[in-house]
Amino acid sequence: MLIVQLQRYQFWPNSGVLMLEVRQKAKQIAKEKGLKIGSINISTERNPTLGVTSAIAMCEVEE
């Protein structure tokens, strides 16, 4: 399993942008490592006190 997490301060919450970035980053890392990945599951969360939005991509690695 490949897990990638990105966090960013966002004054105006926009989790969609972060979801796209974490998906692209997971694909980039898999390509660099020579891995084939299957489906990508993405989860987002926001800490409103700190203004931090985070996204986690979890990918199954195929053999």
Secondary structure as UniProt FT lines:
FT   STRAND          2..9
FT   HELIX           15..33
FT   STRAND          36..47
FT   TURN            48..51
FT   STRAND          52..62
//
